[in-house]
């Protein structure tokens, strides 16, 4: 029995050893085959220049990882552009990616939405398994449904229709000034200006058809929730315990509940808005009722209220882009006091009372345009190339990833003189490089930002309201205010903080001279303007 047991163990061990050898050989053969396939795929791109890789398996991961840790991620691409040209390749692990800031290539990307398609793994489509913007929103969508929705909404956001939004936005700024900002400032206070702008812009949907319990009355709460989403969305695929520590589980559950609450609030808005649309009995709603038109756009595209809710979430998320943009502007203004002084002088010399008076803020517009060049909220973008194309002087094979960067493009001396200097006057005679696609903070073509005209008006009004009523002085802090450029979208760190003091004699002088019966006057103006536009 003992001898038989030893023999069986020996034979089993013998066969086990050979099974192990066969397994190792199979893995080695598969890895060799996989490596050869990846190498052969890379050879399709060998004619395109690019920096040498850190290693075959990691591509440029080490270089980009180190740059990301010190907020120099896009500076690496800027250096590569200067060394290898406007179009080059780099590697994410073993896969080649085409990077380009060639204006002709960007024109192709913006206009050919069939071949250059949005990638289908955008992190903002969901958060911890909870739907955020979905796959058919006006921001993340594609295909026929998206095109039908965009056609409807493009007419709503047309520049000539901004006259319809202006009266409500002006009155909103007055309300926020009296109800929210002056009580917070008192005789003087130090405020995080990015946080303040988040509150201001989170209130805008409330006067554009997105009526809800928080809305204009509690925009700071909406702003807080949206900032949680924006902070967590790019981090959700990593280790939450490393970021949040032992509270990771509870914070994750709290965030999930926030998403559910926001979507529930959106669905309640839709129910109430549909009642208003039904009362109109076939008559088009006002052009400044964005929610009504989002419902119409989704219905036209054959989509449901779930997709309308996606669009509501999208609107609130992109509203924060304006707060980031003006927050970045005030970071730059710390180092450009002469520009700040000139900006304040123009705003105080030209009080905003109606839509036409906004156009008098010419230098204010130049300052905003320059901030959009220096610190665009959308820093870079990604597309998937379906079929091969000839662009940038190279034949690019299909089935590959394309990346571009507004941040890099706006800093190339090839297209801009003194690109690292904040010079608003460069836009004094218009936006020189829009047609050539070397300036496109709002993108361009079929995927240009729908709300760019509304955003410009809202940012001008916010600046006018603050600088007309308060003296602002930058406050030094331990954490230097920083524009973080390592993600696809700008993030701000450490403020900036400014000391607010009421302007002498401005206590009872709001941004416009709208009388006490403001609502009736504004409504009357709206009816007249809407009739003229129609």
C-alpha positions in Angstrom: 0.0 0.0 0.0 2.8 2.4 0.9 4.7 1.6 -2.3 1.5 2.2 -4.4 0.8 5.5 -2.7 4.4 6.7 -3.4 4.1 5.6 -7.1 0.8 7.5 -7.5 2.2 10.6 -5.9 5.3 10.4 -8.2 3.2 10.0 -11.3 0.8 12.7 -10.3 3.7 15.0 -9.6 5.3 14.1 -12.9 2.1 14.9 -14.8 1.5 18.0 -12.7 5.0 19.2 -13.6 4.3 18.7 -17.3 1.0 20.5 -17.1 2.7 23.4 -15.5 5.4 23.4 -18.3 2.6 23.3 -21.0 0.8 26.1 -19.3 3.9 28.3 -19.2 4.6 27.5 -22.8 1.0 28.4 -23.8 1.3 31.8 -21.9 4.6 32.5 -23.6 3.3 31.7 -27.0 0.2 33.9 -26.5 2.3 36.7 -25.2 4.7 36.4 -28.1 1.8 36.4 -30.6 0.2 39.4 -28.8 3.5 41.3 -28.8 4.0 40.6 -32.5 0.4 41.8 -33.3 1.0 45.0 -31.3 4.3 45.6 -33.0 2.8 45.0 -36.5 0.0 47.5 -35.6 2.6 50.0 -34.5 4.3 49.7 -37.9 1.3 51.2 -39.6 2.2 54.5 -37.8 6.0 54.4 -38.3 5.9 57.2 -40.9 4.4 59.6 -38.3 7.1 61.3 -36.1 6.9 61.2 -32.4 9.0 61.1 -29.2 10.8 57.9 -28.2 8.8 55.7 -25.8 9.8 55.0 -22.2 9.4 51.3 -22.8 7.5 49.0 -25.3 4.8 48.0 -22.8 4.3 51.3 -21.0 4.6 53.7 -24.0 4.9 57.2 -22.6 3.2 56.3 -19.4 6.2 57.2 -17.2 6.8 60.6 -18.8 3.2 61.6 -18.8 2.6 60.3 -15.2 5.5 62.3 -13.9 4.3 65.4 -15.7 0.8 64.9 -14.4 2.0 64.8 -10.8 3.5 68.2 -11.1 0.7 69.8 -13.2 2.8 69.9 -16.4 0.9 67.2 -18.4 0.0 69.5 -21.3 3.4 71.2 -21.2 4.9 67.9 -22.3 2.6 67.9 -25.4 3.6 71.6 -26.1 7.2 70.6 -26.0 6.6 67.6 -28.3 4.7 69.9 -30.7 7.8 72.2 -30.9 10.1 69.2 -31.5 8.0 67.0 -33.8 5.5 69.3 -35.5 1.8 70.0 -35.1 0.9 66.3 -35.8 2.7 63.5 -34.1 2.2 60.2 -32.4 2.6 59.1 -28.8 1.8 55.8 -27.0 -0.7 54.9 -24.4 0.9 51.6 -23.3 1.5 49.8 -26.7 -1.3 51.6 -28.6 -0.3 54.6 -30.8 -2.4 57.7 -30.5 -2.4 60.6 -32.9 -2.0 64.1 -31.3 -2.6 67.1 -33.5 -3.0 70.9 -33.2 -2.7 71.4 -36.9 -5.6 73.8 -37.8 -6.5 71.8 -41.0 -6.7 68.6 -38.9 -8.8 70.3 -36.3 -11.1 71.6 -39.1 -11.6 67.9 -40.2 -12.2 66.8 -36.6 -14.8 69.5 -36.0 -16.6 69.1 -39.3 -16.5 65.3 -40.0 -18.5 64.0 -37.1 -19.2 60.8 -38.9 -15.6 59.6 -39.2 -14.2 61.4 -36.1 -16.6 60.2 -33.4 -16.7 60.8 -29.7 -15.3 58.0 -27.7 -17.9 55.8 -26.0 -16.2 55.6 -22.6 -16.5 59.2 -21.4 -16.4 59.2 -17.5 -19.1 61.8 -17.2 -21.8 59.5 -18.6 -22.1 57.8 -15.2 -20.9 58.0 -11.6 -20.6 54.8 -9.5 -23.1 53.1 -11.8 -25.6 56.0 -11.6 -26.5 57.7 -14.9 -25.3 61.3 -15.2 -25.3 62.5 -18.8 -26.1 59.2 -20.5 -25.3 58.5 -24.1 -27.8 60.7 -25.9 -27.3 64.1 -24.2 -26.6 67.2 -26.2 -23.0 67.0 -24.9 -22.1 63.3 -25.0 -24.5 62.1 -27.7 -23.9 61.1 -31.3 -25.7 59.7 -34.3 -29.1 60.7 -35.8 -30.8 61.3 -32.5 -28.1 63.7 -31.3 -28.2 65.5 -34.7 -32.0 66.0 -34.5 -31.8 67.4 -31.0 -28.9 69.7 -31.9 -30.8 71.1 -34.8 -33.7 72.1 -32.5 -31.5 73.5 -29.8 -29.2 75.4 -32.2 -32.1 77.7 -33.2 -32.9 78.3 -29.5 -29.3 79.3 -28.7 -28.9 81.5 -31.8 -27.2 84.8 -31.2 -30.2 86.9 -32.1 -32.2 85.2 -29.4 -29.9 86.3 -26.6 -32.1 89.5 -26.3 -34.7 87.2 -24.9 -32.4 85.9 -22.1 -30.9 89.2 -21.2 -33.7 90.8 -19.1 -34.1 87.7 -16.9 -30.3 87.4 -16.5 -30.0 91.1 -15.5 -32.8 90.7 -12.9 -31.2 87.5 -11.6 -27.9 89.3 -11.0 -29.8 91.9 -9.0 -31.5 89.3 -6.9 -28.3 87.4 -6.2 -26.6 90.7 -5.3 -29.2 91.6 -2.7 -30.2 88.2 -1.3 -26.9 86.3 -1.5 -23.8 88.3 -1.9 -24.2 91.6 0.0 -25.3 89.7 3.2 -22.2 87.5 2.9 -19.8 90.4 2.3 -21.3 92.8 4.9 -18.7 95.6 5.6 -16.0 93.4 4.2 -15.1 89.7 3.8 -12.6 87.4 2.1 -14.3 85.0 -0.3 -13.3 82.2 -2.6 -14.2 83.8 -5.9 -14.5 80.5 -7.8 -17.0 79.3 -5.2 -18.9 82.6 -5.5 -19.1 82.3 -9.3 -20.3 78.7 -8.9 -23.2 79.9 -6.8 -24.0 82.7 -9.4 -24.0 80.4 -12.4 -25.8 77.6 -10.7 -28.8 79.9 -10.5 -29.0 80.6 -14.2 -31.0 77.5 -15.2 -33.6 78.7 -12.6 -34.5 81.6 -14.9 -34.3 79.6 -18.1 -37.1 77.2 -17.4 -35.5 74.9 -14.9 -37.8 75.8 -12.0 -37.2 73.7 -8.8 -37.2 74.1 -5.0 -33.5 75.1 -4.9 -33.2 77.0 -8.2 -32.6 80.8 -7.7 -33.3 80.5 -3.9 -30.6 78.0 -3.1 -28.1 78.0 -6.0 -25.2 77.4 -3.6 -26.6 74.0 -2.7 -26.8 73.0 -6.4 -23.3 74.4 -6.9 -22.0 72.3 -4.1 -23.6 69.1 -5.4 -22.3 69.8 -9.0 -18.8 70.4 -7.7 -18.9 67.1 -5.9 -19.8 65.4 -9.1 -17.1 67.2 -11.1 -14.4 66.4 -8.5 -15.3 62.7 -8.2 -16.1 61.8 -11.9 -12.5 61.6 -13.0 -11.5 59.8 -9.8 -14.2 57.0 -9.8 -12.0 54.5 -11.7 -9.2 54.8 -9.2 -8.8 53.7 -5.6 -11.3 55.7 -3.5 -9.7 54.5 -0.3 -6.4 56.2 -1.3 -8.3 59.5 -1.9 -11.0 59.4 0.9 -9.4 57.0 3.4 -11.6 55.1 5.8 -14.6 57.3 4.9 -14.6 56.1 1.3 -17.7 53.9 1.5 -19.8 56.5 3.2 -18.7 59.3 0.9 -19.4 57.1 -2.1 -22.9 56.3 -0.9 -23.5 60.0 -0.2 -22.4 60.8 -3.7 -24.7 58.1 -5.2 -27.6 59.6 -3.3 -26.8 63.1 -4.6 -27.0 61.7 -8.1 -30.4 60.1 -7.4 -31.7 63.2 -5.8 -30.6 65.4 -8.7 -32.2 63.1 -11.3 -35.4 62.9 -9.2 -35.5 66.7 -9.1 -35.0 66.8 -12.9 -37.9 64.4 -13.5 -40.2 66.6 -11.3 -39.2 69.6 -13.4 -40.1 67.7 -16.6 -43.6 66.7 -15.2 -44.4 70.3 -14.4 -43.0 71.6 -17.6 -45.0 69.2 -19.7 -48.1 70.6 -18.0 -47.1 74.0 -19.2 -46.5 72.8 -22.7 -49.9 71.1 -22.8 -51.6 74.4 -21.8 -50.0 76.1 -24.8 -51.9 73.6 -27.0 -49.5 73.5 -29.9 -48.1 77.0 -29.6 -44.3 77.1 -29.3 -43.0 77.9 -25.8 -40.9 81.1 -25.3 -37.4 80.7 -26.8 -35.8 81.4 -23.5 -37.5 78.4 -21.8 -34.6 76.0 -22.3 -36.3 73.1 -20.5 -39.4 73.3 -22.7 -37.3 73.2 -25.8 -35.1 70.3 -24.5 -38.3 68.3 -24.0 -39.4 69.2 -27.6 -35.9 68.3 -29.0 -35.9 64.9 -27.3 -39.5 64.2 -28.4 -38.5 65.1 -32.0 -35.6 62.7 -31.8 -37.9 59.9 -30.5 -36.2 59.9 -27.0 -37.8 59.7 -23.6 -37.8 61.7 -20.3 -34.7 59.8 -19.2 -32.8 61.5 -22.0 -34.4 64.9 -21.0 -33.1 64.2 -17.5 -29.6 63.6 -18.9 -29.8 67.0 -20.6 -30.8 68.7 -17.3 -27.8 67.1 -15.6 -25.7 68.2 -18.6 -26.9 71.8 -18.3 -26.0 72.1 -14.6 -22.6 70.5 -15.2 -21.6 72.9 -18.0 -22.9 75.9 -16.1 -19.9 75.4 -13.8 -17.6 75.9 -16.8 -18.3 79.7 -16.5 -17.3 79.7 -12.9 -14.1 77.9 -13.7 -13.4 80.4 -16.5 -13.9 83.5 -14.4 -12.0 81.8 -11.5 -9.1 81.3 -13.9 -9.4 84.9 -15.1 -9.1 86.2 -11.5 -6.0 84.1 -11.0 -4.4 85.9 -14.0 -5.6 89.3 -12.8 -3.5 88.8 -9.6 -0.4 89.3 -11.8 -1.9 91.9 -14.1 -3.2 94.8 -11.9 -3.2 97.3 -14.8 -5.6 95.1 -16.8 -7.7 94.7 -13.7 -7.9 98.4 -13.1 -8.9 99.1 -16.7 -11.6 96.4 -16.5 -13.1 97.9 -13.4 -13.0 101.4 -14.9 -14.9 100.3 -18.0 -17.5 98.4 -16.0 -18.2 101.3 -13.6 -18.4 103.8 -16.5 -20.9 101.7 -18.4 -23.7 100.3 -16.0 -25.7 97.5 -17.6 -29.4 98.3 -17.8 -30.5 96.2 -20.8 -29.3 94.0 -23.6 -27.9 96.8 -25.7 -25.8 98.2 -22.9 -24.0 94.9 -22.5 -22.3 95.6 -25.9 -20.6 98.7 -24.4 -18.4 96.4 -22.3 -15.9 96.0 -25.1 -12.7 95.7 -23.0 -14.5 93.3 -20.7 -15.1 91.1 -23.7 -11.5 91.3 -24.7 -10.4 90.2 -21.2 -12.8 87.2 -21.3 -11.6 86.2 -24.8 -8.0 86.3 -23.6 -8.8 84.3 -20.6 -10.4 81.7 -22.9 -7.2 81.6 -24.8 -4.9 81.3 -21.8 -7.0 79.0 -19.7 -9.8 77.3 -21.8 -12.1 75.2 -19.6 -12.0 72.4 -22.1 -8.2 71.7 -22.2 -8.1 68.8 -24.6 -10.4 66.4 -26.5 -10.5 62.9 -27.8 -12.0 61.4 -31.0 -12.0 57.9 -32.5 -11.0 57.7 -36.2 -13.2 55.1 -37.9 -11.6 55.2 -41.4 -8.2 56.2 -42.6 -7.7 59.8 -43.7 -5.0 62.1 -45.2 -4.6 65.0 -42.8 -1.7 67.0 -41.5 0.6 65.8 -44.3 0.3 62.2 -43.2 -1.9 59.2 -44.1 -3.5 58.2 -40.8 -4.8 54.6 -40.6 -8.3 54.1 -39.3 -9.3 52.4 -36.0 -7.1 54.7 -33.9 -7.5 57.4 -31.3 -7.1 61.1 -32.1 -6.3 63.8 -29.4 -6.1 67.5 -29.6 -5.6 70.3 -27.1 -6.9 73.9 -27.1 -4.4 74.6 -24.3 -1.4 73.6 -26.4 -2.7 75.3 -29.6 -3.3 78.6 -27.8 0.4 78.6 -26.6 2.2 78.0 -29.9 4.3 80.9 -31.1 3.5 79.8 -34.6 0.0 81.1 -34.2 0.2 83.7 -31.3 2.7 86.4 -30.5 3.9 86.3 -26.9 1.5 83.4 -26.2 2.3 83.2 -22.5 1.5 86.8 -21.9 -2.1 87.9 -20.9 -2.8 90.6 -23.6 -6.5 91.3 -24.1 -5.7 93.9 -26.8 -4.8 91.1 -29.2 -8.6 90.7 -29.8 -9.2 94.4 -30.2 -10.0 94.0 -33.9 -12.0 90.8 -33.6 -11.0 87.2 -33.0 -8.3 86.8 -35.6 -7.8 83.0 -35.6 -11.3 81.6 -35.5 -11.6 80.9 -39.2 -8.2 79.3 -39.3 -9.1 77.0 -36.4 -6.2 78.1 -34.2 -8.5 79.7 -31.6 -11.5 77.6 -30.6 -12.2 77.6 -26.8 -15.8 76.8 -27.6 -14.9 74.2 -30.3 -16.2 74.7 -33.8 -18.2 73.1 -36.5 -21.0 70.6 -35.8 -19.9 70.2 -32.2 -19.4 73.9 -31.3 -20.6 74.8 -27.9 -24.4 75.6 -28.2 -24.4 78.0 -25.3 -21.3 80.1 -26.2 -23.3 83.3 -26.8 -25.3 82.8 -23.6 -22.1 82.1 -21.7 -20.4 85.3 -22.9 -23.4 87.4 -21.8 -23.7 85.7 -18.4 -19.9 86.2 -17.7 -20.1 89.9 -18.6 -23.1 90.4 -16.4 -21.5 88.5 -13.5 -18.3 90.7 -13.8 -20.4 93.8 -14.1 -22.5 93.0 -11.0 -19.4 92.3 -8.8 -17.0 95.0 -9.9 -19.8 97.7 -9.9 -20.6 97.0 -6.3 -17.4 95.8 -4.7 -13.7 96.7 -4.4 -11.8 93.4 -4.9 -8.3 92.9 -3.7 -6.4 89.6 -4.0 -5.6 87.9 -0.7 -2.3 85.9 -0.3 -2.9 82.4 1.0 -0.7 79.5 2.0 -1.9 77.5 -1.0 -1.0 79.4 -4.2 -4.1 79.6 -6.5 -3.5 77.1 -9.3 -5.1 76.2 -12.6 -4.9 72.4 -12.7 -4.4 71.3 -16.4 -3.8 67.5 -15.9 -7.4 66.6 -16.7 -9.5 67.1 -19.8 -11.4 70.0 -18.1 -9.8 72.8 -16.0 -9.9 72.5 -12.3 -9.0 75.2 -9.8 -7.0 74.7 -6.6 -6.6 77.1 -3.7 -9.1 79.8 -4.6 -8.4 82.4 -5.7 -9.4 84.4 -2.6 -10.3 88.1 -2.9 -11.2 90.6 -0.2 -14.6 92.2 -0.9 -15.5 95.7 0.3 -18.6 97.5 -0.8 -18.0 100.4 -3.2 -18.9 103.7 -1.5 -22.3 104.9 -2.7 -23.1 101.6 -4.4 -25.3 100.2 -1.6 -28.6 101.1 -3.2 -27.4 101.0 -6.8 -28.0 97.6 -8.4 -26.6 96.5 -11.7 -29.6 97.9 -13.6 -31.9 100.8 -12.9 -35.0 98.5 -13.2 -37.7 100.0 -10.9 -39.5 98.3 -8.1 -42.1 96.8 -10.4 -39.2 95.1 -12.2 -41.0 91.9 -13.0 -43.8 93.6 -15.0 -41.2 95.8 -16.9 -39.0 92.9 -17.7 -42.0 90.8 -18.8 -43.2 93.6 -21.0 -39.7 94.0 -22.6 -39.6 90.3 -23.2 -42.9 90.2 -25.0 -41.8 93.1 -27.2 -38.5 91.5 -28.0 -40.0 88.1 -28.7 -42.4 89.6 -31.1 -39.6 91.4 -32.9 -37.5 88.2 -33.1 -40.5 86.2 -34.3 
